Amino acid sequence: MSKDLILSIDQGTTGSTALFLDISDPQHPFIAGKATCDFPQHFPAPGWVEHDLNQIWDSVCQAIEKAAEPLGRKAALARIAGIGISNQRETICVFDRQTSTPLCHAIVWQCRRSTTICQDLKAKGLESVIRQKTGLVLDPYFSASKISWLLQNRPEVAEALKSGRAILGTIDTWLTHKLTGAMSHVTESSNASRTMLYNIHTDSWDDELLKIFGVPSKSCLPEIRESAGTFGVTKGAGLLPDGIPISGIVGDQQAALAGQACFKVGEAKCTFGTGAFLLLNTGSKAVVPGNGILTTVAWKLNGKLTYALEGSSFIAGAAVQFVRDQFNFLEFSRDSEELAQKGAAAPELYFVPALAGLSAPWWEPTARGALLGMHRGTTKNDVIRAALEGIALQVADLATAMKTLLGEDLKILRVDGGASANAFLMQFQANLLNVAVDRPRDIESTAVGAALFAGLGIGTYKNLEDLVASRTSDKIFTPTTQPEERNRIQAIKQGWLRAVEAVKIFAKK
């Protein structure tokens, strides 16, 4: 039986997706099977977010099984040539070196419990050296302060790490450890660049950063490898046969950049998932970060690092989930498109979705969400529309900050992620940015990007140019040119800035 499938595991914040990419014709790959399985979120205290790693593993196994069923499960699994992994990035895992058993719940990228640790490091004047080495702002979003929190507050975890019994890593590291029967303790450069322990200029763990955050030694950290290559082979991994190479790993947002074929300098994408993440390829140049925008590693291939600028909004699609689940204003998230068109929001009504703090370009971790401008006649449809508009307004802030940093506008924005299926949101985004928004045929760009890198890792593809043809546009949303609408957009932007300022003021105690 020919090995003509790549299994892509996209381990996200609220669910795990398994995708089978058929590469029997490598220049025209297609999705042969796909399934997503959600898993529970844990909120043990205000601002805290955790995941049970065993529940994540169960969701991955269930998703693989469901995705394989239409192809004939046994036959599909036998056809797997390689495995690609994309993952939620900054979430930190601590697990047993020999068994992969988690020592505690994973602390999720959205979690704000280490805010005080970050504030203390800022007070010591360490923010500039951290930013210079990592390209990141000193914020609880990233892994390092979460590790510090565990070392300071979980004595059993600290002791296990110091003794060498336990090791740590991001989700890609734990999944690979689990898939290989505890044989591989690895990561790659894009995921490492989100930990705040990695020097983006030397492509290595940094001794000074480890000391700042109290990490006991490099031995508890994974080996950093290139984004495509051999990370290990499956062994005792549930329903998967032994011996399948794990041949591509890349952080979820960088995977989407690859899946959108943004391989040239200046090409940009935005993924509308739980959060919204705007990345712009800067090639071999690590642009000096500023204006609240981060510099990050896109990937490492053939010994060379590719960099990107990144702006992130912690809450995007999760804002619609919030309105759905907490307010009960709609039954299904997909209904928001139709209901929003029946409502009216900005410039009178704004939803600032700072439910996990304000991220780029504001970086105010203590901020909280707000609904501003309500009156007696405000309807649920107005609120739904405000939630969608708030998502797009956050992304517009990111694009504006990047323009200021680079001195030039975006030429086009490629989009993906679940919320990109919402035509109202995409058209409003195009109007706000005044650039075309290009949605692909397959909006699972993250999983596809990981699969394509796995294809590079096993030699199905020789270089990035081979991957460009894999992307096909579905719809391009062109910005409005009507003067009246352009004036309204300008008024909306001005009102949004007032709404954000109100949230920032309220956060100051």
C-alpha positions in Angstrom: 0.0 0.0 0.0 1.4 3.4 -1.0 2.3 6.0 1.6 0.3 8.9 0.2 -1.2 10.5 3.2 0.2 13.0 5.7 -1.4 13.2 9.1 -1.5 16.7 10.5 -2.3 17.2 14.2 -3.4 20.7 14.9 -3.6 21.0 18.7 -5.5 24.2 19.4 -6.7 26.0 22.5 -10.3 24.6 22.6 -10.0 21.6 20.4 -7.7 19.2 18.5 -8.0 18.7 14.7 -6.7 15.7 12.8 -6.4 16.2 9.0 -5.3 13.8 6.4 -3.7 15.5 3.4 -3.6 13.3 0.3 -0.2 13.9 -1.5 -0.6 11.2 -4.2 -0.3 14.3 -6.6 2.1 16.5 -4.5 1.4 19.6 -6.6 -2.3 19.3 -6.0 -2.7 18.0 -2.4 -6.2 17.8 -1.0 -7.8 17.2 2.3 -9.0 13.6 2.4 -10.4 13.5 5.9 -10.7 15.9 8.8 -12.2 15.9 12.3 -12.1 18.1 15.3 -12.7 17.1 18.9 -13.1 19.7 21.7 -11.9 19.3 25.2 -12.7 21.1 28.5 -11.3 24.4 29.6 -10.4 24.8 33.3 -10.7 28.1 35.1 -9.5 27.5 38.7 -9.4 31.2 39.6 -10.2 34.6 37.9 -7.8 35.1 35.0 -6.4 31.6 35.3 -6.7 29.1 32.4 -5.6 25.5 32.5 -5.7 22.3 30.3 -5.7 18.7 31.4 -3.0 17.1 29.1 -4.7 13.7 29.3 -7.9 15.3 28.0 -5.9 16.9 25.2 -4.4 13.5 24.3 -7.8 11.9 24.3 -9.1 14.6 22.0 -6.2 14.0 19.6 -6.8 10.3 19.5 -10.5 10.7 18.9 -9.9 13.3 16.2 -7.5 10.9 14.3 -10.0 8.1 14.6 -12.9 10.2 13.3 -10.8 11.7 10.5 -9.7 8.2 9.3 -13.2 6.6 9.3 -14.3 7.9 5.9 -11.1 6.5 4.4 -11.3 3.2 6.1 -9.5 3.5 9.4 -7.0 0.6 9.1 -6.2 1.5 5.5 -5.8 5.2 6.2 -3.4 4.6 9.1 -1.3 2.3 7.0 -1.0 5.0 4.3 0.5 7.7 6.6 3.9 8.7 5.2 4.6 11.3 7.9 3.1 13.3 10.7 3.0 17.1 11.1 2.2 19.0 14.3 1.0 22.5 14.8 0.1 23.6 18.3 -1.0 26.4 20.6 2.3 27.8 21.4 3.1 29.4 24.8 1.1 26.9 26.9 3.6 25.2 29.2 3.6 21.5 30.2 5.6 19.6 32.9 5.7 15.8 32.6 7.6 12.7 33.7 10.8 12.1 31.7 10.2 8.3 31.5 6.4 8.0 31.1 5.1 11.4 29.7 2.7 11.5 32.7 1.7 15.1 33.4 2.8 16.5 36.8 0.1 19.2 36.7 -2.4 20.8 34.4 -0.8 22.8 31.5 -0.8 26.5 32.1 -2.5 28.0 29.0 -1.2 31.0 27.0 -4.3 33.0 28.0 -3.5 32.5 31.7 -2.6 35.7 33.6 -1.5 34.2 36.9 2.1 35.3 36.4 1.3 39.0 36.0 3.0 39.9 39.3 6.2 38.1 38.3 6.3 40.1 35.0 5.7 43.3 36.9 8.5 42.5 39.4 11.0 41.9 36.5 10.0 45.2 34.9 10.6 46.9 38.2 14.1 45.4 38.2 14.8 46.9 34.8 15.1 43.6 33.0 12.5 44.2 30.2 14.9 45.7 27.7 17.4 42.8 27.8 14.5 40.3 27.6 13.1 42.2 24.6 16.4 42.5 22.8 17.1 38.8 23.1 13.6 37.4 22.5 11.7 40.0 20.4 8.9 39.7 22.9 7.3 42.0 25.5 7.5 41.1 29.1 4.0 39.7 29.6 2.4 36.6 31.2 1.3 35.5 27.7 4.7 33.8 27.2 5.9 30.6 28.8 8.8 31.8 30.9 6.9 33.6 33.6 4.5 30.6 33.8 7.4 28.3 34.5 8.6 30.8 37.2 5.2 30.6 38.8 5.2 26.8 38.9 8.7 26.8 40.4 7.6 29.3 43.1 4.2 27.8 43.9 4.3 24.1 43.2 7.1 22.6 45.4 6.6 19.1 44.0 7.0 20.3 40.4 10.1 22.3 41.3 11.7 19.4 43.0 10.9 17.0 40.1 12.4 19.5 37.6 15.5 20.0 39.7 16.1 16.3 40.2 15.7 15.6 36.5 12.7 13.3 37.0 10.5 15.8 35.2 11.0 17.8 32.0 9.0 20.6 30.4 8.1 22.0 27.1 5.3 23.5 25.0 2.4 21.4 23.6 4.5 20.2 20.6 7.1 18.9 22.9 4.7 16.9 25.0 2.8 15.5 22.0 6.0 14.3 20.4 7.2 12.8 23.7 3.8 11.0 23.9 3.8 9.9 20.3 7.3 8.5 20.4 6.9 6.5 23.6 9.0 9.1 25.6 11.9 8.7 23.2 12.0 12.3 21.9 12.2 15.5 24.0 12.3 18.1 21.2 10.9 21.3 19.9 11.7 23.6 17.0 12.6 27.2 16.5 9.2 28.8 16.0 7.8 27.3 19.2 11.0 27.9 21.1 10.8 31.6 20.1 7.6 31.9 22.1 8.9 30.7 25.4 11.0 33.9 26.4 13.9 31.6 27.2 15.2 31.4 23.6 17.5 33.9 21.9 16.1 34.6 18.4 19.5 35.8 17.2 21.5 32.7 18.3 18.8 30.1 17.8 19.4 28.6 21.3 18.3 28.6 24.9 19.9 31.6 26.6 21.7 31.2 29.9 20.9 34.7 31.1 17.2 34.3 30.4 17.2 30.9 32.2 18.7 32.6 35.2 16.3 35.5 35.1 13.3 33.2 35.2 14.8 30.7 37.6 14.9 27.7 35.3 17.1 25.1 37.0 19.0 23.9 33.9 18.9 23.4 30.2 18.6 19.7 30.7 14.9 20.1 31.5 14.3 22.0 28.2 13.8 20.2 24.9 16.4 20.0 22.1 15.7 22.7 19.4 15.6 21.3 15.9 14.6 22.7 12.4 10.9 22.9 11.5 11.1 20.1 9.0 13.1 16.9 9.5 13.0 14.0 11.8 11.7 14.5 15.4 11.2 10.8 16.1 9.0 7.9 15.1 5.7 6.7 16.6 5.9 4.0 19.3 3.0 2.8 21.4 0.9 5.8 20.3 -2.6 4.4 20.6 -4.2 3.5 17.3 -1.2 4.8 15.2 1.2 2.1 13.9 4.8 2.2 15.2 7.5 3.7 13.0 5.7 6.7 11.4 8.1 9.6 11.2 7.1 12.9 12.9 8.6 15.1 10.2 7.3 18.6 10.6 6.5 20.8 13.6 5.7 24.5 13.7 3.8 26.7 16.0 0.2 27.2 15.0 0.4 30.8 13.7 3.6 30.2 11.8 2.0 27.0 10.4 -0.8 29.2 9.1 1.7 31.6 7.6 3.1 28.6 5.7 -0.3 27.2 4.9 -1.2 30.6 3.3 2.0 30.4 1.2 3.3 33.6 2.7 6.9 32.8 1.8 7.9 36.2 0.4 9.0 39.2 2.4 6.0 41.4 3.1 3.3 38.8 2.7 0.9 38.6 5.6 -1.9 36.5 7.1 -4.3 36.8 9.9 -5.8 33.7 11.6 -9.2 34.2 13.2 -9.4 31.5 15.8 -9.8 31.7 19.6 -7.6 34.8 19.2 -6.6 36.8 16.1 -3.0 36.6 15.0 -1.5 38.8 12.3 1.9 37.7 11.0 4.1 39.4 8.3 7.1 37.6 6.8 10.3 39.7 7.1 12.7 37.1 5.7 16.2 36.8 7.1 15.8 40.2 8.9 14.8 40.2 12.6 13.1 43.6 12.6 13.6 45.5 15.8 10.3 45.2 17.6 8.3 48.2 18.6 4.8 49.8 18.8 3.6 46.7 20.7 4.5 44.4 17.8 6.6 41.3 18.4 9.5 39.9 16.4 9.3 36.1 16.2 10.8 33.2 14.3 8.6 32.0 11.5 10.5 28.7 10.9 14.0 27.3 10.4 14.8 25.4 7.2 18.1 24.3 5.8 20.1 26.0 8.5 18.4 29.4 8.0 16.0 31.2 10.2 13.0 33.1 8.7 11.5 35.9 10.9 8.1 37.5 11.1 6.4 40.4 12.8 3.5 39.3 14.9 0.6 41.1 16.5 -1.9 39.2 18.6 -5.4 39.7 20.0 -6.0 37.2 22.8 -9.8 37.1 22.1 -11.3 36.9 18.7 -13.6 33.9 17.9 -13.8 33.5 21.7 -15.7 36.8 21.8 -18.6 35.2 19.8 -18.4 32.1 22.1 -18.6 34.4 25.1 -21.8 36.1 23.7 -23.2 32.7 22.9 -22.4 30.9 26.1 -22.5 33.6 28.8 -25.3 35.8 27.4 -27.2 33.0 25.5 -27.7 35.5 22.6 -27.3 32.8 19.9 -27.4 29.1 19.7 -24.5 28.5 17.2 -21.6 30.8 16.5 -22.2 30.5 12.8 -25.5 32.3 13.3 -23.7 35.5 14.3 -23.2 36.5 10.6 -26.9 36.7 9.9 -27.9 38.2 13.3 -25.2 40.9 13.1 -26.6 42.2 9.9 -29.9 42.8 11.7 -28.2 44.9 14.3 -26.3 48.2 14.6 -23.2 48.9 16.7 -20.2 51.2 16.0 -19.8 54.2 16.2 -22.5 54.1 18.9 -21.9 50.7 20.5 -18.5 49.0 21.1 -17.5 45.6 22.6 -13.9 45.7 23.7 -13.2 41.9 24.0 -10.3 42.2 26.6 -11.6 39.1 28.4 -8.0 37.9 28.9 -6.4 41.4 29.0 -5.4 43.7 26.2 -2.7 42.3 24.0 -0.8 44.0 21.1 -0.4 46.8 20.6 -1.6 47.9 24.0 -0.2 45.2 26.3 -2.4 45.8 29.4 -2.7 42.5 31.1 -5.0 43.7 33.9 -7.6 45.1 31.4 -11.0 43.4 31.2 -13.7 43.4 28.6 -16.3 46.1 28.3 -19.5 46.8 26.4 -19.8 50.6 26.0 -22.6 52.8 24.6 -25.7 50.7 25.6 -29.1 52.3 25.9 -32.6 51.1 26.6 -33.1 50.1 23.0 -29.9 48.0 22.6 -30.7 44.6 21.3 -29.0 41.2 21.4 -28.3 41.6 17.6 -26.5 44.9 18.3 -24.3 43.2 20.9 -23.5 40.4 18.5 -22.6 42.9 15.8 -20.4 44.8 18.3 -18.6 41.6 19.2 -17.7 40.9 15.6 -16.7 44.5 15.0 -14.5 44.4 18.1 -12.6 41.5 16.6 -11.9 43.4 13.4 -11.0 46.6 15.2 -8.4 44.8 17.2 -6.8 43.4 14.0 -6.9 46.9 12.5 -4.9 48.1 15.5 -2.3 45.5 14.8 -2.1 46.5 11.1 -1.7 50.1 12.0 1.1 49.3 14.5 2.9 47.3 11.8 2.5 50.1 9.3 4.1 52.6 11.7 7.0 50.1 12.3 7.7 49.3 8.7 6.6 52.6 7.1 4.3 50.9 4.6 0.7 49.5 4.3 -0.3 45.9 3.9 -0.8 45.1 0.2 -3.3 42.2 0.8 -4.3 40.2 3.9 -4.7 36.4 3.6 -7.1 35.1 6.3 -8.0 31.7 7.8 -9.3 30.1 10.9 -12.9 29.3 11.9 -14.2 32.9 12.2 -12.9 33.7 8.7 -15.9 31.9 7.4 -18.0 34.8 8.6 -18.5 37.0 5.5 -19.8 40.0 7.5 -16.6 40.0 9.6 -14.3 39.6 6.6 -16.0 42.4 4.7 -15.9 44.7 7.7 -12.2 43.8 8.1 -11.5 44.8 4.5 -13.3 48.1 4.9 -11.4 48.9 8.1 -8.0 48.1 6.6 -8.8 49.5 3.2 -7.1 46.4 1.6 -8.3 43.2 0.0 -8.9 40.3 2.3 -8.2 37.0 0.6 -9.9 33.8 2.0 -8.6 30.5 0.8 -10.6 27.5 -0.3 -9.4 25.6 2.7 -9.5 27.7 5.8 -7.7 25.0 7.8 -4.4 26.7 6.9 -2.8 25.9 10.2 -3.2 22.1 9.8 -2.3 22.3 6.1 0.8 24.3 6.9 2.0 21.6 9.4 1.2 18.9 6.8 3.2 20.7 4.1 6.2 21.0 6.4 5.9 17.3 7.2 6.1 16.8 3.5 9.3 18.8 3.3 10.6 16.7 6.2 10.1 13.4 4.3 11.3 14.8 0.9 7.9 14.9 -0.8 8.6 18.6 -1.4 12.1 19.9 -2.1 11.6 23.5 -1.2 9.1 26.2 -0.3 8.5 27.0 -3.9 7.0 23.5 -4.3 4.4 24.5 -1.7 3.0 27.7 -3.3 0.7 25.9 -5.7 -1.1 24.2 -2.8 -3.1 27.4 -1.9 -6.2 28.4 -3.8 -8.4 31.5 -3.1 -12.0 31.0 -2.4 -13.2 34.7 -2.1 -11.6 38.1 -2.0 -13.3 40.8 0.0 -12.6 44.2 -1.6 -12.9 47.3 0.6 -15.7 49.8 0.1 -14.9 52.9 -2.0 -18.1 54.8 -1.2 -17.2 58.2 0.4 -20.0 58.0 2.9 -18.9 54.6 4.1 -15.3 55.6 4.3 -16.3 58.5 6.5 -18.3 56.2 8.8 -15.3 53.8 9.0 -13.1 56.8 10.2 -15.7 57.7 12.8 -15.8 54.0 14.0 -12.0 54.0 14.4 -12.0 57.2 16.4 -14.7 55.8 18.7 -12.9 52.5 19.1 -9.8 54.3 20.4 -11.9 56.1 23.0 -13.4 52.7 24.0 -10.0 51.1 24.4 -8.8 54.1 26.5 -11.8 53.7 28.8 -10.9 50.1 29.3 -7.3 51.0 30.1 -8.4 53.6 32.6 -10.7 51.2 34.4 -7.8 48.7 34.6 -5.7 51.1 36.7 -6.5 50.6 40.4 
